[in-house]
Amino acid sequence: MQSGSDELLKKMKRRYLVQTYTNRVSKIKEVMPNACIGVDVIVGFPGETDELFLETYNYLNEMDISYLHVFTYSERPNTEAVKLDGVVPKKIRAKRSKMLRGLSAKKRRSFYESQLGKTAKVLFENENKEGFINGFTENYVKVKTPWNPELVNTLHTISLTEIDSDGLVRFHFVN
């Protein structure tokens, strides 16, 4: 997505506006109500005023999305953007990035909460992380259970039961 501001999307030379993105997310949710939708967003692009940042923040807050990948704009030599007016100070970029990461955590938790009580298939990874094995459901809910090497790279049907302090979902196996 990059930005929730048509003005900034035009400056970024994107070939779409906010309404296009809104329509796509709506269509995805219509077809796949439990879809996990992650959004890439850039903060601090030249010309991003406080008002334009808040436009993006409020747009993302209202969208039925699951999490954000937040990227802080950084100058790159030989790009058109580096020549644009309205450079956003690095401290402000960092503050905005932190705000969007907080929003992302809220969105992810809300998405995970919407999945509790549902049955899903999970594929377990092959890494022992501090005595636990992680996996992802087909709609990208991250789960964990105590390490068991027999689970590595296997699919299992589970029921999602609760969110733990790490923000991962606990579950029980369904036979």
Secondary structure by P-SEA (a helix, b strand, c coil): cccccaaaaaaacccccaaaaaaaaaaaaaaccccbbbbbbbcccccccaaaaaaaaaaaaacccccccccccccccccccccccccccaaaaaaaaaaaaaaaaaaaaaaaaaaccbbbbbbbcccccccbbbbbcccccccccccccccccbbbbbbbcccccccbbbbbbcc
